[in-house]
Amino acid sequence: MKKIERFQITGMTISGFKCYQAPTILDFGPQTAITGGNGLGKTSIADAIAFAVTGQPFFGERGIDKLHNEVQPEVSVSLRFLDETGAPHELTRTRKKNRMTIHYDRYEIRQMDLTDMFGERDVFLSIFNPLYFIEELGDEGKNLLEMYLPMIPHETVMGQLSDGVQAALEGVEIPSPDAVLKNRREEIRKLEEHIIYLQGQKDQAVTQAEAQRQSAAALTERYSQLDSELKALEGKRFAELDRARMESDLVALSARYNEAAQGSSTAQIDADILALSQKQAQRRAQQYQPKFTQEIAQANARVQELGKQYQRENQILKAFVPGISCPTCRRPVTEENLPEVQVAIQTAINHIVANGRSQRIQVAQLQEQEAKDQAVFDQFQAEDIIKMQDEIDTLTKRRDKLTADGQTDNLREQIQRLSASLEYGNLSQQEYDRLLACKDELQRCAAELAAARKAVEREQPDFDSQITQAQQKVKALKVLISNVVIYARKRAELTFEALKMNRVAISLYDVMKTSGEQKAAFKFTYNGRRYDRLSLSEKIRAGMEVSELVKRLTGRNYPVFVDNMESVDDLVNVRPTGQVIMAKCVHGAPLEVRPLRPIPTATEQRAA
């Protein structure tokens, strides 16, 4: 349906509506006076006009059964009016047996069609009833005004700002100042949290680096101790021994043994025995070569580092009391955030414990695998030695049967003793075992030391540069926010200009000077006084100004019905722009609806 921007009521027929039982015809002019005593139906005329357009009475009350005449069951209101072109129309609303029907120029229509023509109910009644907006809508009137307030173009706002602010906001999208401010403040909050995090990481990195340097120093000292002990054992092992002579003697004894063995029928057997003995000695001298030494050392180093972290974090947790600053995040600890901080630190401790447990499990698994591999090596070595010894014993028995000569046995014993001397030197069995243990531990210590030195030499992130960059971003955002605040204040100022009235002042929200945020603050005053402090005449005058405001914002100029005109001297200061219907109580007078002047014809309206 086509929007009706302006209309004037020319007449109305009412029947079955409140006190109007029989059909009653009323005529209206550009200004119409309704007079009469109480209870004769003056306000009912306002209810009937509102009912015809919205389906509800003058103040929008629910429950239209109250509008029925007690005798006449059928309600009918026919409203005759001229639109902005001067064309006549008739709108009829009837209700019979709870069925509502609406006819417009004799065509049946729906309520939504009337909404398209006359606007929403609140818009129509805010124009038609001067008291409706403030007394019935209340705070909801704020939503109605915001819906129709003109959108101030971005360029218009920018044009009202100083050159410096314009330059600062050049290229910045500001669909909503509140949204921009909220998003930028959230960015600042995240950046400041990131700065605190970086500062904590920097401090933690310094602490860890110092711990790693100390660990590397301790491992260096331990490596030096083991190396010195190993060199001492190696020095004692062959001190004052002529290894070259001993090796030469071993070669000579072996040659003599071979010669003696070849000179008898047992020569081949003795040669086999000697070969097996040498092979057996070599097999016995073989040492298990650990496979996981470096991995175990690295894992142990990680376990030690986690242990230090655990002790450090545990001490921090025990020391936390309100009033101190968190050494990690730098935030002050208060009674309110103490549980939160404690939970965060406990979570970190739990994470360290979990990592330590995982590393210990890994060490245990590696050690277990190492032990299994060494056990397999030892088992195979023992089996090989036993197997070789069985073969030697068998060959020895065979040789003993062939000869009673003990020369080869004597040579063989000398060879065995000399071979043992070349292996053990001056060391006792305990010292020899310690020498092997030192070699093994020195190898593990070397792996741990290499890992520790690598950690010390690892390049640390440039936390200072990151902190400086984040601080610069925060500074730039704060400058932007200050300029958006100026923009928001200017935009609100230009927006509120559309709400300017003669004596009525309406404020929908306040703009905070420091933050630029818009805070809901629906205020309605007349000559600076609150609405609830006004007299009836002042409320009517204030309502008339609001009616004119709604006309201006919505582009709809509809009739205004002023009830209780006996309380108002005049409407000079209001200056209504459209049709005015005024109801006045005159004690003891009959009901009279009197146009003060006729409505112009279509030709006269177009000429005007």
C-alpha positions in Angstrom: 0.0 0.0 0.0 1.1 3.5 -0.8 2.4 5.6 2.2 0.1 8.4 3.2 2.4 11.3 4.2 -0.3 13.7 5.1 -4.1 13.6 5.7 -6.9 15.6 7.2 -10.1 14.0 8.7 -13.2 15.4 7.1 -15.8 13.3 8.9 -16.5 10.2 10.8 -19.5 7.9 11.4 -19.6 5.9 14.7 -21.9 3.2 15.9 -21.8 0.6 18.7 -18.7 2.3 20.0 -18.6 3.0 23.7 -21.3 5.6 24.4 -22.3 5.9 20.7 -25.0 3.3 20.3 -26.8 4.6 17.1 -24.8 5.7 14.0 -23.4 9.2 14.7 -22.0 11.4 12.0 -19.3 13.9 12.8 -17.6 16.6 10.7 -14.1 18.0 11.1 -12.1 20.9 9.8 -8.4 21.9 9.8 -9.1 22.9 13.4 -12.0 21.3 15.2 -13.4 22.0 18.7 -15.2 19.3 20.6 -17.0 20.6 23.7 -19.4 19.2 26.2 -19.7 18.0 29.8 -18.1 14.9 31.3 -19.1 11.5 30.0 -20.6 12.6 26.7 -18.0 11.0 24.4 -15.3 13.6 23.7 -12.4 11.2 24.4 -14.3 8.4 22.8 -14.0 10.3 19.5 -10.2 10.1 19.9 -10.5 6.4 20.8 -12.6 5.9 17.6 -10.1 7.6 15.3 -7.2 5.6 16.8 -9.3 2.4 16.6 -10.0 3.0 12.9 -6.3 3.3 12.1 -4.5 1.0 14.6 -7.3 -1.3 16.0 -6.5 0.1 19.5 -7.8 3.1 21.5 -6.2 6.6 22.0 -3.6 5.3 24.5 -3.0 2.0 22.8 -4.6 -0.1 25.6 -5.2 -3.8 25.0 -8.6 -5.4 25.4 -10.9 -3.8 22.8 -14.0 -5.4 24.4 -14.1 -2.2 26.5 -14.8 -0.3 23.3 -18.1 -2.0 22.6 -21.4 -0.3 23.4 -23.3 -2.2 26.0 -26.4 -2.5 23.8 -25.2 -2.5 20.2 -23.1 -5.7 19.7 -21.5 -4.5 16.4 -18.8 -1.9 16.4 -18.3 0.3 13.3 -16.1 3.3 12.8 -15.9 4.9 9.3 -13.2 7.5 8.9 -13.3 9.9 5.9 -10.2 11.9 5.1 -8.3 13.7 2.3 -4.7 12.6 1.6 -1.8 14.9 0.7 -3.1 15.2 -2.9 -6.6 16.1 -1.8 -8.0 12.8 -2.9 -10.9 11.6 -0.6 -10.8 8.2 1.1 -12.8 6.2 3.5 -11.5 3.8 6.1 -14.0 1.5 7.9 -13.3 -0.9 10.7 -16.0 -3.2 12.1 -16.0 -5.8 14.7 -18.9 -8.3 15.0 -18.8 -11.5 17.1 -15.1 -11.2 17.6 -14.4 -10.9 13.9 -12.6 -7.8 12.8 -12.8 -6.5 9.2 -11.2 -3.5 7.6 -12.3 -1.8 4.4 -10.4 0.9 2.6 -12.3 2.7 -0.2 -14.7 -0.4 0.0 -11.9 -2.9 -0.5 -11.1 -5.3 2.3 -7.5 -4.9 3.6 -5.4 -6.2 6.5 -3.9 -4.4 9.5 -0.4 -4.7 7.9 -1.7 -2.8 4.9 -2.7 0.1 7.2 0.8 -0.1 8.8 2.3 0.4 5.4 0.0 3.4 4.9 0.1 5.1 8.3 3.2 3.7 9.8 3.6 1.6 13.0 1.1 2.0 15.7 3.6 3.8 18.0 4.4 6.3 15.2 0.8 7.1 14.5 -0.3 7.4 18.2 2.9 9.5 19.0 1.7 12.0 16.4 -2.1 11.7 17.1 -1.9 11.6 20.9 0.5 14.2 22.4 0.7 12.3 25.7 1.3 8.9 24.2 5.0 9.1 23.5 6.2 10.0 27.0 3.4 8.5 29.1 2.9 5.2 27.2 6.2 4.5 25.4 8.5 5.8 28.1 12.0 4.4 27.6 10.7 2.6 24.4 10.3 6.0 22.9 14.2 6.1 22.7 14.1 3.1 20.3 11.4 4.8 18.2 13.5 8.0 17.9 16.7 6.2 17.1 14.9 4.3 14.3 14.0 7.6 12.6 17.0 9.8 13.5 18.9 10.8 10.3 22.2 9.1 9.8 24.9 11.7 9.8 27.3 11.0 6.9 30.9 10.3 7.7 32.0 13.2 5.5 29.8 15.6 7.3 31.2 14.7 10.7 34.8 14.8 9.3 34.1 18.3 7.9 33.4 19.6 11.4 36.7 18.3 12.9 40.0 20.1 13.1 42.6 19.4 10.4 44.8 17.4 12.8 41.9 15.1 13.8 40.9 14.7 10.1 44.5 13.8 9.2 44.7 11.2 12.1 41.4 9.6 11.0 42.1 9.6 7.3 41.4 6.1 5.9 39.9 4.9 9.2 36.6 3.1 8.8 34.2 4.3 11.5 30.8 2.7 10.8 30.1 2.9 14.5 32.4 4.9 16.9 31.4 2.6 19.8 32.4 -0.5 17.9 35.7 1.1 16.8 36.5 2.2 20.4 35.6 -1.2 21.8 37.7 -3.1 19.2 40.7 -0.8 19.6 40.5 -1.0 23.5 40.4 -4.8 23.1 43.5 -4.6 20.9 45.2 -2.5 23.6 44.2 -5.0 26.3 45.6 -7.9 24.3 48.8 -6.0 23.5 49.3 -5.0 27.2 48.8 -8.6 28.2 51.3 -9.7 25.5 53.8 -7.2 26.8 53.4 -8.6 30.4 53.8 -12.1 28.9 57.0 -11.0 27.0 58.4 -9.5 30.1 57.8 -12.7 32.0 59.3 -14.8 29.2 62.3 -12.5 29.2 62.8 -12.9 32.9 62.3 -16.6 32.7 64.8 -16.9 29.8 67.4 -15.0 31.8 66.8 -17.4 34.8 67.0 -20.4 32.5 70.1 -19.2 30.8 71.8 -18.7 34.2 70.7 -22.2 35.2 72.0 -23.7 32.0 75.4 -21.9 32.4 75.6 -23.3 35.9 74.7 -26.8 34.7 77.3 -26.5 31.9 79.9 -25.4 34.5 79.1 -28.3 36.8 79.3 -30.8 33.9 82.6 -29.3 32.8 84.0 -29.7 36.3 82.7 -33.3 36.4 84.2 -34.1 33.0 87.6 -32.7 34.2 87.5 -34.8 37.3 86.7 -38.0 35.4 89.3 -37.2 32.8 91.9 -36.7 35.5 91.0 -40.0 37.2 91.0 -41.9 34.0 94.4 -40.5 33.0 95.8 -41.4 36.5 94.5 -45.0 36.1 95.9 -45.2 32.6 99.2 -43.8 33.8 99.4 -46.4 36.6 98.3 -49.2 34.3 101.5 -49.4 32.4 103.8 -47.4 34.7 107.4 -48.8 34.6 106.2 -51.6 32.2 108.0 -52.1 28.9 105.0 -52.9 26.8 107.1 -53.2 23.7 109.2 -55.8 25.3 106.2 -57.6 26.7 104.6 -57.7 23.3 107.9 -58.9 21.8 108.0 -61.6 24.5 104.5 -62.6 23.6 105.3 -62.9 20.0 108.4 -65.0 20.8 106.5 -67.3 23.2 103.8 -67.8 20.6 106.5 -68.7 18.0 108.1 -71.2 20.5 104.7 -72.6 21.3 104.0 -73.1 17.6 107.4 -74.7 17.0 107.0 -77.0 20.0 103.5 -77.9 18.9 104.6 -78.6 15.3 107.4 -80.8 16.6 105.0 -83.3 18.0 102.0 -85.2 16.9 100.0 -82.8 19.0 101.2 -79.8 17.1 97.9 -79.2 15.3 95.9 -79.7 18.4 98.1 -77.2 20.3 97.8 -74.7 17.5 94.0 -75.1 17.6 94.1 -74.7 21.4 96.2 -71.6 21.1 94.0 -70.1 18.5 90.9 -70.7 20.6 92.6 -69.3 23.7 93.5 -66.1 21.9 90.0 -65.9 20.5 88.6 -66.6 23.9 90.8 -63.9 25.5 89.7 -61.4 22.8 86.1 -62.3 23.4 86.5 -61.9 27.1 88.2 -58.5 26.7 85.3 -57.2 24.6 83.3 -54.5 26.4 79.6 -53.7 25.8 79.3 -50.4 23.8 76.3 -48.5 25.1 73.8 -47.5 22.4 71.7 -45.0 24.3 74.3 -43.1 26.3 73.8 -39.7 24.6 69.9 -40.0 24.6 69.9 -41.0 28.3 72.3 -38.1 29.1 70.1 -35.6 27.3 66.9 -36.9 28.9 68.6 -36.7 32.3 69.6 -33.2 31.6 66.0 -32.3 30.8 64.8 -34.0 34.0 67.3 -32.0 36.0 66.2 -28.7 34.3 62.5 -29.6 35.0 63.4 -30.3 38.6 64.9 -26.9 39.0 61.8 -25.3 37.3 59.6 -27.3 39.7 61.5 -26.1 42.8 61.4 -22.5 41.5 57.7 -22.5 40.7 56.9 -24.3 43.9 58.7 -21.6 45.9 56.9 -18.9 44.0 53.5 -20.6 44.8 54.3 -20.8 48.5 55.5 -17.2 48.6 52.3 -15.8 46.9 50.4 -13.4 49.2 48.2 -10.4 48.3 50.2 -7.2 47.6 53.2 -8.7 45.8 53.7 -8.7 42.0 53.8 -11.9 40.0 57.5 -12.4 38.9 56.3 -14.0 35.7 53.5 -11.8 34.4 54.2 -8.7 36.5 50.6 -8.2 37.5 49.9 -7.1 41.1 48.4 -9.9 43.2 45.2 -8.9 45.1 42.8 -10.8 47.3 40.4 -11.1 44.3 42.9 -12.5 41.7 45.0 -14.5 44.2 43.1 -17.8 43.5 43.3 -17.2 39.8 47.1 -16.6 39.9 47.6 -19.6 42.2 45.6 -21.8 39.9 47.7 -20.6 36.9 51.0 -21.3 38.7 49.7 -24.7 40.0 48.7 -25.5 36.4 52.3 -24.6 35.3 53.7 -26.8 38.1 51.4 -29.7 37.1 52.6 -29.3 33.5 56.3 -29.4 34.7 55.6 -32.5 36.8 53.9 -34.2 33.9 56.9 -33.3 31.6 59.3 -34.5 34.3 57.4 -37.8 34.7 57.4 -38.2 31.0 61.2 -37.6 30.8 61.8 -40.0 33.7 59.8 -42.7 32.0 61.8 -42.1 28.8 65.1 -42.4 30.8 63.8 -45.5 32.5 62.8 -47.0 29.2 66.2 -46.2 27.6 68.0 -47.6 30.6 65.9 -50.7 30.6 66.6 -51.2 26.9 70.3 -50.5 27.5 70.3 -53.0 30.3 68.5 -55.6 28.1 71.0 -55.0 25.3 73.9 -55.4 27.8 72.3 -58.5 29.3 72.0 -60.0 25.8 75.6 -59.0 25.1 76.8 -60.5 28.4 74.8 -63.7 27.8 76.2 -64.1 24.3 79.7 -63.3 25.5 79.4 -65.8 28.4 78.0 -68.5 26.1 80.8 -67.9 23.5 83.5 -68.1 26.2 82.0 -71.3 27.7 81.6 -72.8 24.2 85.3 -71.9 23.4 86.4 -73.3 26.8 84.5 -76.5 26.1 86.4 -76.8 22.8 89.7 -76.0 24.5 89.0 -78.6 27.2 88.2 -81.2 24.6 91.3 -80.5 22.6 93.4 -80.4 25.8 92.2 -83.9 26.7 92.9 -85.2 23.3 96.4 -83.7 23.4 97.1 -85.0 26.9 96.3 -88.5 25.6 98.8 -88.1 22.8 101.7 -86.7 24.8 102.9 -86.5 28.4 105.3 -83.7 27.5 104.4 -80.5 29.5 106.5 -78.0 27.4 103.5 -76.7 25.4 101.4 -76.4 28.6 104.2 -74.3 30.2 104.4 -72.1 27.1 100.7 -71.7 27.0 100.5 -70.6 30.6 103.2 -68.1 30.1 101.4 -66.7 27.0 98.1 -66.5 29.1 99.9 -64.7 32.0 101.7 -62.3 29.6 98.4 -61.5 27.8 96.7 -60.7 31.1 99.6 -58.4 32.0 99.2 -56.6 28.7 95.5 -56.1 29.5 95.5 -55.2 33.2 99.1 -53.8 33.6 99.7 -52.7 37.2 96.0 -52.4 38.0 94.1 -54.6 40.3 90.8 -56.1 39.3 88.9 -53.3 41.2 91.1 -50.6 39.6 90.6 -52.1 36.1 86.8 -52.2 36.7 87.0 -48.5 37.8 88.9 -47.6 34.6 86.2 -49.2 32.5 83.5 -47.4 34.5 85.4 -44.0 34.1 85.5 -44.5 30.4 81.7 -45.2 30.3 80.8 -42.3 32.6 83.2 -39.9 30.8 81.4 -40.7 27.5 78.0 -40.0 29.1 79.3 -36.8 30.7 80.6 -35.6 27.3 77.2 -36.1 25.7 75.5 -34.2 28.6 78.1 -31.4 28.4 77.6 -31.1 24.6 73.8 -30.8 25.1 74.3 -28.2 27.9 76.7 -26.1 25.9 74.3 -26.2 22.9 71.5 -24.9 25.2 73.7 -22.1 26.5 74.8 -21.1 23.0 71.2 -21.2 21.7 70.2 -17.7 20.5 67.4 -16.2 22.7 64.4 -14.3 21.2 64.8 -10.6 21.0 62.2 -9.9 23.7 63.2 -6.2 24.1 62.5 -5.5 20.4 59.1 -7.3 20.6 58.2 -5.4 23.8 59.1 -2.1 22.2 57.1 -2.8 19.0 54.0 -3.8 21.2 54.4 -0.6 23.2 54.6 1.5 20.1 51.4 -0.1 18.8 49.6 0.6 22.1 50.7 4.3 21.9 49.4 4.6 18.3 46.1 2.9 19.3 45.7 5.3 22.2 46.2 8.3 19.9 43.6 6.8 17.5 41.2 6.3 20.3 41.5 9.9 21.5 40.7 11.1 17.9 37.7 8.7 17.6 36.4 10.0 20.9 36.4 13.5 19.4 34.7 12.1 16.3 32.0 10.4 18.5 31.3 13.6 20.4 30.9 15.6 17.2 28.7 12.9 15.6 26.5 12.8 18.7 26.3 16.6 18.7 25.2 16.6 15.0 22.7 13.8 15.6 21.1 15.5 18.6 20.4 18.6 16.4 17.6 16.7 14.8 15.9 16.5 18.3 16.0 20.2 18.9 12.6 21.6 19.9 11.3 24.8 21.4 11.0 24.0 25.1 11.3 20.2 25.2 14.7 18.6 25.4 15.2 14.9 24.7 18.5 13.1 25.3 18.9 9.5 24.1 22.4 8.8 25.4 25.4 10.6 26.9 28.8 10.6 25.4 31.5 10.0 28.0 34.1 12.8 27.6 37.1 10.6 28.4 36.1 7.3 26.7 33.8 8.5 23.9 31.4 5.6 24.8 27.7 6.2 24.4 25.8 5.4 27.6 22.0 5.0 27.4 20.4 8.0 29.1 16.9 8.7 28.0 15.9 12.1 29.5 12.8 14.1 28.8 12.5 17.7 30.1 10.3 20.7 29.5 11.8 24.1 30.2 14.5 22.2 32.1 12.0 20.4 34.4 11.3 16.6 34.6 8.1 15.4 33.0 6.7 14.1 36.3 7.0 17.6 37.8 4.9 19.2 35.1 1.3 20.4 35.3 -1.3 18.9 32.9 -1.1 22.0 30.6 2.7 21.8 30.5 2.5 18.1 29.7 0.1 18.8 26.8 2.3 21.5 25.4 5.4 19.3 25.8 3.4 16.5 24.0 2.5 18.8 21.1 6.2 19.6 20.6 7.1 15.8 20.6 4.2 15.2 18.1 5.7 17.8 15.8 9.2 16.2 16.3 7.8 12.7 15.3 6.2 14.3 12.2 9.5 15.9 11.2 11.5 12.7 11.7 9.1 10.3 10.0 7.9 12.6 7.2 4.2 12.0 8.2 1.9 14.9 9.0 -1.2 13.5 10.7 -4.0 15.1 12.8 -3.3 15.8 16.4 -6.0 15.2 19.1 -5.6 17.5 22.1 -7.7 16.3 25.1 -8.4 18.4 28.2 -8.0 21.7 26.3 -9.7 23.4 29.3 -6.3 23.1 31.0 -4.5 25.0 28.2 -4.7 28.7 27.5 -3.4 28.4 23.9 -1.1 26.6 21.6 0.8 29.6 20.3 4.3 28.4 21.3 3.7 24.9 19.8 2.5 26.0 16.3 1.1 22.7 15.1 1.7 22.1 11.4 -1.4 19.9 10.6 -4.9 19.3 11.5 -5.7 19.9 15.2 -8.8 18.4 17.0 -9.3 20.0 20.5 -11.6 18.5 23.2 -12.6 20.8 26.0 -14.8 20.0 29.0 -17.7 22.6 29.4 -19.7 22.0 32.5 -23.3 21.1 31.7 -23.0 21.7 28.0 -24.2 19.1 25.4 -21.7 17.4 23.1 -20.7 19.5 20.1 -18.2 18.8 17.3 -17.6 22.1 15.5 -15.1 22.7 12.7 -13.6 26.1 13.3 -13.0 26.5 9.6 -13.7 24.3 6.5 -11.1 22.0 5.1 -9.9 23.4 1.7 -10.9 21.6 -1.4 -8.3 19.6 -3.5 -7.9 22.6 -5.8 -7.5 25.0 -2.9 -4.9 22.6 -1.3 -2.9 22.4 -4.5 -3.0 26.1 -4.9 -1.9 26.6 -1.3 
